[in-house]
Amino acid sequence: MDKNIFSGNTSNVQIQQDTRDSHQILINSSESVDFEKVEEIFSQIRNNISSLGLSNAEQEKIIDTLNEVQKNVDLKTEPGLVRKALSTVRDFLIGVSGSLAASGILHLISTL
């Protein structure tokens, strides 16, 4: 059995053990958001949505999610809501990470 021992203060720690072909992206909602980068990600998603390997219903869900928070991105407010939207999109895309476009967008999300 593996042990994880932490000495001192820690923050933003993610531990994943005994998994294969698994992905994790840490999104800390208490931090600010690079709204310009978010806008770039939203644009990439909108431009590539049909090539992400998602069903029509999943595509609509993602577009609805983006549309719901677009005003926050435009006004540069509510970074927590923006991060939550990105988390929802990320969850959809993890399931189709075999798609090159999805992998690229997952990478962009992970850089925030």
Secondary structure, DSSP 8 states (H G I E B T S, - for coil): -------S---S-----S-SS-------TTS---HHHHHHHHHHHHHHGGGS---HHHHHHHHHHHHHHHHHHHHT--HHHHHHHHHHHHHHHHTTTTSHHHHHHHHHHHT-
